[in-house]
């Protein structure tokens, strides 16, 4: 029996050593998982920061493009309006000169156009 007690003690000692070794391995795996989780979190935060910067940059660029386009359209619209005003002024001057040079022809033309508009309007 004494040898049996010694064997049991050796088994318990071996089991305790095995348990301690396994516990150390489990703790090491837990630490590795924790470190990996921290690395993944850091990588995701970095990725999110980069994505936000790119989104801001894209937004600023799109806004600048829109502002540039609006400014260009405004300039074109202003130029077209100025051209229309110039054309209207030129037409007015031309009509005024024509009426002053041939007043009877101008009155006859106005009567004729009025008659044609009236006949067309009636139908």
C-alpha positions as a Markdown table, in Angstrom:
| # | Residue | x | y | z |
|---|---|---|---|---|
| 1 | Unk | 0.0 | 0.0 | 0.0 |
| 2 | Unk | 2.8 | 2.3 | 0.7 |
| 3 | Unk | 3.9 | 2.1 | -2.9 |
| 4 | Unk | 0.3 | 2.7 | -4.0 |
| 5 | Unk | 0.2 | 5.8 | -1.9 |
| 6 | Unk | 3.4 | 7.0 | -3.4 |
| 7 | Unk | 2.0 | 6.3 | -6.9 |
| 8 | Unk | -1.1 | 8.3 | -6.1 |
| 9 | Unk | 1.0 | 11.1 | -4.7 |
| 10 | Unk | 3.1 | 11.0 | -8.0 |
| 11 | Unk | -0.1 | 11.0 | -10.1 |
| 12 | Unk | -1.5 | 14.0 | -8.0 |
| 13 | Unk | 1.8 | 15.8 | -8.4 |
| 14 | Unk | 1.9 | 15.0 | -12.1 |
| 15 | Unk | -1.7 | 16.1 | -12.5 |
| 16 | Unk | -1.0 | 19.3 | -10.6 |
| 17 | Unk | 2.0 | 20.1 | -12.8 |
| 18 | Unk | -0.1 | 19.2 | -15.9 |
| 19 | Unk | -2.9 | 21.4 | -14.6 |
| 20 | Unk | -0.5 | 24.3 | -13.9 |
| 21 | Unk | 1.0 | 23.9 | -17.4 |
| 22 | Unk | -2.5 | 23.8 | -19.0 |
| 23 | Unk | -3.5 | 26.8 | -16.9 |
| 24 | Unk | -0.4 | 28.7 | -18.1 |
| 25 | Unk | -1.3 | 27.7 | -21.7 |
| 26 | Unk | -4.9 | 28.9 | -21.3 |
| 27 | Unk | -3.7 | 32.2 | -19.8 |
| 28 | Unk | -1.3 | 32.6 | -22.7 |
| 29 | Unk | -4.1 | 32.0 | -25.2 |
| 30 | Unk | -6.3 | 34.5 | -23.4 |
| 31 | Unk | -3.5 | 37.1 | -23.5 |
| 32 | Unk | -3.0 | 36.4 | -27.2 |
| 33 | Unk | -6.7 | 36.8 | -27.9 |
| 34 | Unk | -6.8 | 40.0 | -26.0 |
| 35 | Unk | -3.7 | 41.3 | -27.9 |
| 36 | Unk | -5.3 | 40.3 | -31.2 |
| 37 | Unk | -8.6 | 42.0 | -30.2 |
| 38 | Unk | -6.6 | 45.2 | -29.4 |
| 39 | Unk | -4.8 | 45.0 | -32.8 |
| 40 | Unk | -8.1 | 44.4 | -34.7 |
| 41 | Unk | -9.7 | 47.4 | -32.8 |
| 42 | Unk | -6.7 | 49.6 | -33.6 |
| 43 | Unk | -6.8 | 48.5 | -37.3 |
| 44 | Unk | -10.5 | 49.2 | -37.5 |
| 45 | Unk | -10.1 | 52.6 | -35.9 |
| 46 | Unk | -7.3 | 53.5 | -38.3 |
| 47 | Unk | -9.5 | 52.3 | -41.3 |
| 48 | Unk | -12.4 | 54.3 | -40.0 |
| 49 | Unk | -10.2 | 57.4 | -39.7 |
| 50 | Unk | -8.9 | 57.0 | -43.2 |
| 51 | Unk | -12.4 | 56.4 | -44.6 |
| 52 | Unk | -13.6 | 59.6 | -42.9 |
| 53 | Unk | -10.7 | 61.6 | -44.2 |
| 54 | Unk | -11.4 | 60.3 | -47.7 |
| 55 | Unk | -15.1 | 61.0 | -47.4 |
| 56 | Unk | -14.4 | 64.6 | -46.2 |
| 57 | Unk | -11.9 | 65.1 | -49.0 |
| 58 | Unk | -14.5 | 63.8 | -51.6 |
| 59 | Unk | -17.2 | 66.0 | -50.2 |
| 60 | Unk | -14.9 | 69.1 | -50.3 |
| 61 | Unk | -13.9 | 68.3 | -53.9 |
| 62 | Unk | -17.5 | 67.7 | -54.9 |
| 63 | Unk | -18.6 | 71.0 | -53.3 |
| 64 | Unk | -15.7 | 72.8 | -55.0 |
| 65 | Unk | -16.8 | 71.4 | -58.3 |
| 66 | Unk | -20.4 | 72.4 | -57.7 |
| 67 | Unk | -19.3 | 75.9 | -56.6 |
| 68 | Unk | -17.2 | 76.2 | -59.7 |
| 69 | Unk | -20.0 | 75.0 | -62.0 |
| 70 | Unk | -22.5 | 77.4 | -60.4 |
| 71 | Unk | -20.0 | 80.3 | -60.8 |
| 72 | Unk | -19.4 | 79.4 | -64.4 |
| 73 | Unk | -23.2 | 79.1 | -65.1 |
| 74 | Unk | -23.7 | 82.4 | -63.4 |
| 75 | Unk | -21.1 | 84.1 | -65.6 |
| 76 | Unk | -22.6 | 82.5 | -68.7 |
| 77 | Unk | -26.1 | 83.6 | -67.7 |
| 78 | Unk | -24.9 | 87.1 | -67.0 |
| 79 | Unk | -23.2 | 87.3 | -70.4 |
| 80 | Unk | -26.3 | 86.0 | -72.1 |
| 81 | Unk | -28.5 | 88.6 | -70.3 |
| 82 | Unk | -26.0 | 91.4 | -71.2 |
| 83 | Unk | -26.1 | 90.2 | -74.9 |
| 84 | Unk | -30.0 | 90.2 | -74.8 |
| 85 | Unk | -30.0 | 93.7 | -73.4 |
| 86 | Unk | -27.6 | 94.9 | -76.1 |
| 87 | Unk | -29.7 | 93.2 | -78.8 |
| 88 | Unk | -32.9 | 94.8 | -77.4 |
| 89 | Unk | -31.2 | 98.2 | -77.3 |
| 90 | Unk | -29.9 | 97.8 | -80.8 |
| 91 | Unk | -33.4 | 96.7 | -82.1 |
| 92 | Unk | -35.0 | 99.7 | -80.3 |
| 93 | Unk | -32.5 | 102.1 | -81.9 |
| 94 | Unk | -33.1 | 100.5 | -85.3 |
| 95 | Unk | -36.9 | 100.7 | -85.0 |
| 96 | Unk | -36.7 | 104.3 | -83.8 |
| 97 | Unk | -34.5 | 105.3 | -86.7 |
| 98 | Unk | -36.8 | 103.5 | -89.2 |
| 99 | Unk | -39.9 | 105.3 | -87.7 |
| 100 | Unk | -38.2 | 108.7 | -87.9 |
| 101 | Unk | -37.0 | 108.2 | -91.5 |
| 102 | Unk | -40.4 | 106.7 | -92.8 |
| 103 | Unk | -43.2 | 107.6 | -90.4 |
| 104 | Unk | -46.0 | 106.8 | -92.9 |
| 105 | Unk | -44.6 | 103.4 | -93.8 |
| 106 | Unk | -44.2 | 102.6 | -90.1 |
| 107 | Unk | -47.8 | 103.5 | -89.3 |
| 108 | Unk | -49.0 | 101.4 | -92.3 |
| 109 | Unk | -46.8 | 98.4 | -91.2 |
| 110 | Unk | -48.2 | 98.7 | -87.7 |
| 111 | Unk | -51.8 | 98.7 | -89.0 |
| 112 | Unk | -51.1 | 95.7 | -91.3 |
| 113 | Unk | -49.5 | 93.7 | -88.5 |
| 114 | Unk | -52.4 | 94.6 | -86.1 |
| 115 | Unk | -54.9 | 93.4 | -88.8 |
| 116 | Unk | -53.0 | 90.1 | -89.3 |
| 117 | Unk | -52.8 | 89.5 | -85.6 |
| 118 | Unk | -56.5 | 90.2 | -85.1 |
| 119 | Unk | -57.5 | 87.8 | -88.0 |
| 120 | Unk | -55.3 | 85.1 | -86.6 |
| 121 | Unk | -56.5 | 85.6 | -83.1 |
| 122 | Unk | -60.1 | 85.3 | -84.1 |
| 123 | Unk | -59.6 | 81.8 | -85.5 |
